[in-house]
Amino acid sequence: MKTIILEKVKSTEKVVRQIEIENILVFVVDRAVNKFEIKAEVEDLFDVKVEKVRTHTLKNKKLAYVKLKSEFPAMDLATKLGMM
């Protein structure tokens, strides 16, 4: 059985600005996963290509900043996810 890495999508004013300007989506993920697992999960679930993944651990949660390749607009994916 495959575990789900992505717990939820973060949606704040700063995140919306990152989606529009930098093509970055922000996810709350399990603290035990690494960048390669996050990249594989996002590419499989949403059928996009990921350029880079940065992570930030904050108290008891981990944020993953996923930068999509330029041919895959983050705005389109955010709209599909109901963020916009």
C-alpha distances in whole Angstrom, upper triangle without the diagonal:
4,6,10,13,15,17,20,23,26,29,32,36,35,32,33,36,33,32,35,37,34,31,29,26,25,22,21,18,17,19,17,16,19,20,19,15,17,19,16,14,17,18,15,15,19,20,23,24,24,27,27,25,26,25,27,26,28,28,25,23,23,24,23,26,25,28,27,29,32,32,29,31,29,31,30,26,27,29,26,24,27,29,32
4,7,9,12,14,17,19,23,26,29,32,32,28,30,32,30,28,32,33,31,28,25,23,22,18,18,15,14,17,15,13,15,17,15,12,13,15,12,10,14,15,12,12,16,17,19,20,20,24,23,21,23,22,24,23,25,26,23,21,20,21,19,22,21,24,23,26,29,28,25,27,25,28,26,23,24,26,23,21,25,26,29
4,6,9,11,14,17,20,23,26,30,29,26,27,30,28,26,30,31,29,26,23,21,19,16,15,12,10,13,12,11,14,15,15,11,12,14,12,10,13,15,13,12,16,18,20,21,20,23,22,19,21,19,21,20,22,22,19,17,16,18,17,20,19,22,23,25,28,28,25,26,24,26,26,22,23,25,22,20,23,24,27
4,6,7,10,13,16,19,23,26,25,22,24,27,24,23,26,28,26,23,20,17,16,12,12,9,9,12,12,10,13,14,14,10,10,13,11,8,11,13,11,10,13,16,17,19,18,21,20,17,19,17,19,18,20,21,18,15,14,15,14,17,16,20,20,23,26,26,22,23,21,23,22,18,19,21,19,16,19,20,23
4,6,9,12,14,18,21,24,23,20,22,24,22,21,24,26,23,21,18,15,13,10,9,6,6,9,9,7,10,11,11,8,7,10,10,7,9,12,12,11,13,16,16,17,16,18,17,14,15,13,15,15,17,18,15,12,11,11,11,14,13,17,18,21,24,24,21,22,19,22,21,18,18,21,19,16,19,19,23
4,6,8,11,14,17,20,20,16,18,21,19,17,21,23,21,18,15,12,10,6,6,5,7,10,12,10,12,12,13,10,8,10,11,8,8,12,12,10,12,15,15,16,15,17,16,13,14,13,14,14,16,17,15,12,10,10,9,12,11,15,16,19,22,23,19,19,16,18,18,15,15,17,16,13,16,15,19
4,7,10,13,16,20,19,16,18,21,19,19,22,24,22,20,17,13,11,7,6,5,7,11,12,12,14,15,16,13,11,14,15,11,12,15,15,13,14,18,18,20,18,21,19,16,16,14,15,14,15,16,13,10,10,10,11,13,14,18,19,22,25,25,22,22,18,20,20,16,15,18,17,13,15,15,19
4,6,9,13,16,16,13,15,18,17,16,19,21,20,18,15,11,9,6,5,7,10,13,15,14,16,16,18,16,13,15,16,13,12,16,16,13,14,18,18,19,18,20,19,16,16,15,15,15,15,17,14,11,11,10,11,12,13,16,17,21,23,24,20,19,16,17,17,14,12,15,14,10,12,11,15
4,6,10,13,13,10,11,14,13,12,15,18,17,15,12,8,6,4,6,9,12,15,18,16,17,16,18,16,13,15,16,13,12,15,16,13,13,16,16,18,16,18,17,15,15,14,14,15,15,18,16,13,12,10,10,10,11,14,15,19,20,21,17,16,12,13,14,11,9,12,12,8,10,8,12
4,7,10,10,7,9,12,11,11,14,16,15,14,11,8,5,6,7,10,14,15,19,17,18,17,20,19,15,17,19,16,14,18,19,17,16,19,18,20,18,19,18,15,14,13,13,14,14,16,15,12,11,9,10,10,12,14,16,20,21,22,19,17,13,14,16,13,10,13,14,11,11,9,12
4,7,8,6,7,10,10,10,13,15,15,14,12,9,8,9,10,14,17,19,22,21,22,21,23,22,18,19,22,19,17,20,21,19,17,21,20,21,19,21,20,18,17,16,16,17,16,19,18,15,15,12,13,12,14,15,17,20,21,22,19,17,13,12,15,13,9,12,14,11,10,7,9
4,5,5,6,9,10,11,12,14,15,15,13,11,10,12,13,16,20,21,24,23,24,22,25,24,21,22,25,22,20,23,25,22,21,24,22,23,21,22,21,19,18,17,16,18,16,19,19,16,16,13,14,13,15,17,19,22,22,24,21,18,15,14,17,16,12,14,17,14,13,9,11
4,5,5,6,9,10,11,12,14,14,13,12,12,14,16,20,23,24,27,26,26,24,27,27,23,24,27,25,22,25,27,25,23,25,23,24,22,23,22,20,19,19,18,20,19,21,22,20,19,16,17,15,17,17,19,22,22,24,21,18,15,14,17,17,13,15,18,16,15,11,11
4,5,5,6,9,10,11,11,12,11,11,10,13,15,18,22,22,25,24,24,22,25,25,21,22,25,24,21,23,26,24,22,25,22,23,20,20,19,17,16,16,15,17,17,20,21,18,17,14,14,12,14,15,17,20,20,22,20,17,14,14,17,17,14,16,19,17,17,13,13
4,5,5,6,9,10,10,10,8,7,7,10,12,16,19,20,23,22,21,19,22,22,18,18,21,20,17,20,22,20,18,21,19,19,17,18,16,15,14,14,14,16,16,19,20,17,15,12,12,9,11,12,14,17,17,20,17,14,11,11,14,13,11,13,16,14,14,10,11
4,5,5,6,9,10,10,9,8,9,12,15,18,22,23,26,24,24,22,24,24,20,20,23,21,18,20,23,21,18,21,19,20,18,19,18,17,17,18,18,20,20,23,23,20,19,15,15,12,13,13,14,17,17,19,16,13,10,9,12,12,9,11,14,13,12,8,8
4,5,5,6,8,9,9,10,11,15,17,21,24,25,28,26,25,23,25,25,22,21,24,23,20,22,25,23,21,23,20,20,19,18,18,17,17,18,18,21,21,24,25,22,20,16,16,13,14,13,15,17,16,18,17,13,11,10,14,14,12,14,17,16,16,12,11
4,5,5,5,6,5,7,9,13,15,18,22,22,25,23,22,19,21,22,18,18,21,20,17,19,22,21,18,20,17,17,15,15,14,14,13,15,15,19,19,22,23,20,18,14,13,10,10,9,11,14,14,16,14,12,9,10,13,13,11,14,17,16,16,13,13
4,6,6,5,5,6,9,12,15,18,22,23,25,23,22,19,21,21,18,17,20,19,15,17,20,18,15,17,15,15,14,14,14,14,15,16,17,20,21,24,25,21,19,15,13,10,10,9,10,12,12,14,11,8,6,6,10,10,8,11,13,13,13,10,10
4,6,6,8,10,12,16,19,22,26,27,29,27,26,23,24,25,21,20,23,22,19,20,23,21,18,19,17,17,16,16,17,17,18,20,21,24,24,27,28,25,22,19,17,14,13,12,12,13,12,14,12,9,7,6,10,11,10,12,15,15,15,12,11
4,6,8,11,13,17,20,23,26,27,29,27,25,22,24,25,22,20,24,23,20,21,24,23,20,21,18,18,16,15,15,16,17,19,20,23,24,28,28,25,23,19,17,14,13,11,12,13,11,14,13,10,10,10,13,14,13,15,18,18,18,16,14
4,5,9,12,15,18,20,24,24,26,24,22,19,21,22,19,17,20,21,17,18,22,21,18,19,16,15,13,12,12,13,13,16,17,21,22,26,26,23,20,17,14,11,10,8,9,10,10,13,12,10,9,10,13,14,13,16,18,18,19,16,16
4,7,10,13,17,19,22,23,25,22,21,18,19,20,17,15,18,18,14,15,18,17,15,15,12,12,10,10,11,12,13,16,18,21,22,26,26,23,20,16,14,10,8,6,6,8,7,10,8,6,5,7,10,10,10,13,15,15,16,14,14
4,7,10,13,15,19,20,22,19,18,15,16,17,14,13,16,15,12,14,17,16,14,15,12,12,10,10,9,9,10,12,14,17,19,22,22,19,16,12,10,6,5,4,6,9,10,13,11,9,6,9,12,10,10,13,15,14,16,13,14
4,7,10,12,16,18,20,17,17,14,16,16,12,12,15,13,10,13,15,14,12,14,12,13,10,12,11,10,11,12,13,16,17,20,20,16,14,10,8,6,5,7,8,12,13,15,12,10,7,9,11,9,8,12,13,11,13,10,12
4,7,9,13,14,17,15,15,13,16,15,11,12,15,14,11,14,16,15,14,17,15,15,13,14,12,10,10,9,10,13,13,17,16,13,10,7,6,5,6,9,11,15,16,18,15,14,10,12,14,12,10,14,15,12,14,11,14
4,6,10,12,14,12,13,12,14,13,9,11,14,11,10,13,15,13,13,16,15,16,13,15,14,11,11,10,11,12,13,15,14,10,8,6,5,7,8,11,13,17,19,20,17,16,13,15,16,13,11,15,15,12,14,12,15
4,7,9,12,11,13,13,15,14,10,13,15,13,12,16,17,15,16,19,18,19,17,18,16,13,12,10,10,10,10,12,11,7,6,5,6,9,11,15,17,20,23,24,21,20,16,18,19,16,15,18,18,14,16,14,18
4,6,9,8,10,10,13,10,8,12,13,11,11,15,16,14,16,19,18,18,16,18,16,12,12,9,10,10,11,13,11,7,6,6,7,10,11,15,17,21,23,25,21,21,18,20,21,18,17,20,19,16,19,17,21
4,6,6,9,11,13,11,10,13,14,12,14,17,17,16,18,21,21,21,19,21,18,14,14,11,12,10,12,12,9,7,6,9,10,13,15,18,20,24,27,28,25,25,22,24,25,21,21,24,23,19,22,21,24
4,6,8,11,13,12,11,15,16,15,16,19,20,19,21,24,23,23,20,21,18,14,13,10,10,8,10,10,8,6,5,9,10,14,16,19,21,25,28,29,27,27,24,26,27,24,23,26,26,22,25,23,27
4,7,10,12,10,11,14,15,14,16,19,19,19,22,24,23,23,20,21,19,15,15,12,12,11,13,13,11,10,9,12,12,16,17,20,22,25,29,30,27,28,25,28,29,25,25,28,27,24,27,26,29
4,7,8,6,7,10,11,11,13,15,16,16,18,20,20,19,16,18,15,12,12,10,12,11,14,16,13,11,9,11,10,14,14,17,19,22,25,26,24,25,22,25,26,22,23,26,25,22,25,24,27
4,6,6,6,9,10,11,13,15,16,17,18,20,19,17,14,15,13,10,10,9,11,12,15,17,15,13,10,11,10,12,12,15,17,20,23,25,23,24,21,25,25,22,23,26,25,23,26,25,28
4,5,5,6,9,10,11,12,14,15,16,17,16,14,11,12,9,6,7,7,11,12,16,18,17,15,11,11,8,10,9,12,14,16,19,21,19,20,18,22,23,20,20,24,23,21,24,23,26
4,5,5,6,9,10,11,12,14,16,16,15,13,10,11,10,8,10,11,15,16,19,22,21,18,14,14,11,13,11,13,14,16,19,21,19,21,19,23,23,20,22,25,24,22,26,25,27
4,5,5,6,9,10,11,12,14,15,15,14,12,14,12,10,12,12,15,16,19,21,19,16,13,14,11,13,12,15,15,17,21,22,20,21,19,23,23,19,21,24,22,20,24,23,26
4,6,5,6,9,10,11,12,13,13,12,10,12,10,8,10,10,13,14,17,19,18,14,11,11,8,10,8,12,12,15,19,20,17,18,16,19,19,16,17,20,19,17,21,20,23
4,6,5,6,9,10,11,11,10,9,6,9,8,7,10,11,15,17,20,22,21,18,14,13,10,10,8,10,10,12,16,16,14,16,14,18,18,15,17,20,19,17,21,20,23
4,6,5,6,9,10,10,10,9,9,11,11,11,14,15,18,20,22,25,23,20,17,16,13,14,11,13,12,14,18,18,16,18,17,20,19,16,18,21,19,18,22,22,24
4,6,5,6,8,10,10,11,10,13,13,12,14,15,18,19,21,23,21,18,15,14,12,13,11,14,13,15,19,19,16,18,16,19,18,14,16,19,17,15,19,19,22
4,5,5,6,8,7,8,8,11,11,10,13,14,17,19,21,23,22,18,15,14,11,11,8,11,10,12,15,15,12,14,12,15,14,11,13,16,14,13,16,16,19
4,6,6,5,5,6,7,10,12,12,15,17,20,22,24,27,25,22,19,17,14,14,10,11,9,11,14,13,11,13,13,16,15,12,14,17,15,15,18,19,21
4,6,6,8,9,10,14,15,15,18,19,22,24,26,28,26,23,20,19,16,17,14,15,13,15,18,16,14,16,15,18,16,13,16,18,15,15,19,20,22
4,6,8,11,12,16,16,16,18,19,22,23,25,27,25,21,19,18,15,16,13,15,13,16,18,17,14,15,14,16,14,11,13,15,12,12,15,17,19
4,6,9,10,14,15,15,18,19,22,24,25,28,26,22,20,18,15,15,12,13,11,13,15,14,10,12,11,13,11,8,11,12,10,10,14,15,16
4,7,10,13,15,16,19,21,24,26,28,31,29,25,23,21,18,17,14,14,11,12,14,12,9,12,12,14,12,10,13,15,12,13,17,18,19
4,7,10,12,13,17,19,22,25,27,30,28,25,22,19,16,15,11,11,7,8,10,9,6,9,10,12,11,9,12,14,13,14,17,17,18
4,7,9,11,15,18,21,24,26,29,28,25,21,19,15,14,10,9,6,6,9,9,7,10,11,14,13,12,15,17,16,17,20,20,21
4,6,8,11,14,17,20,23,26,25,22,18,16,12,11,7,6,4,6,9,10,9,11,10,14,14,12,15,18,17,17,20,19,20
4,7,10,14,17,20,23,27,26,23,19,17,13,11,8,6,5,5,9,11,10,12,12,16,16,15,17,20,20,20,23,21,22
4,7,10,14,17,20,23,23,20,16,14,10,8,6,5,7,8,12,14,13,14,13,17,18,16,17,21,21,20,23,21,23
4,7,10,13,16,20,19,16,12,10,7,6,5,6,9,11,14,17,15,16,14,17,19,16,17,21,21,19,22,20,22
4,7,10,13,17,17,14,10,8,6,5,7,8,12,14,17,20,18,18,16,19,21,18,18,22,23,21,23,21,23
4,7,10,13,13,10,7,6,4,6,9,11,15,17,20,23,21,20,18,20,22,20,19,23,23,21,23,21,23
4,6,10,11,9,6,5,7,8,11,14,17,21,23,26,23,23,20,22,24,22,21,24,25,22,24,21,24
4,7,8,6,4,6,9,11,14,17,21,24,26,29,26,26,23,25,27,24,23,26,27,24,25,23,26
4,6,5,6,7,11,13,17,19,23,26,28,31,28,27,24,25,28,25,23,27,27,24,25,22,25
4,6,8,11,14,17,20,23,26,30,32,34,31,30,27,29,31,28,26,29,29,26,27,25,28
4,7,10,14,17,20,23,26,29,32,34,31,30,27,28,30,27,25,28,28,25,26,24,27
4,7,10,13,16,19,22,26,28,30,27,26,23,25,26,23,21,25,25,21,22,21,24
4,7,10,13,16,19,22,25,27,24,24,20,22,24,21,20,23,23,20,22,20,23
4,7,10,13,16,19,22,24,21,20,17,19,21,18,17,20,20,17,19,17,20
4,6,10,12,16,18,20,18,17,14,17,19,16,15,19,19,16,19,17,19
4,6,10,13,15,18,15,15,12,14,17,14,14,17,18,16,18,16,18
4,6,10,12,14,12,12,9,13,14,12,12,16,16,15,17,15,17
4,7,9,12,10,10,8,12,13,12,13,16,17,16,19,17,18
4,6,8,6,7,7,10,11,10,12,15,15,15,18,16,17
4,6,6,8,9,12,13,12,15,17,17,18,21,19,20
4,5,6,9,11,12,13,15,17,17,19,21,20,19
4,6,9,12,11,12,15,16,16,18,20,20,19
4,6,9,8,8,11,13,13,14,17,16,16
4,5,6,7,9,10,11,13,15,14,13
4,5,5,6,9,10,10,12,11,11
4,5,5,6,9,10,10,9,8
4,5,5,6,9,10,10,9
4,5,5,6,9,9,9
4,5,5,6,5,6
4,5,5,6,5
4,5,8,8
4,6,8
4,6
4
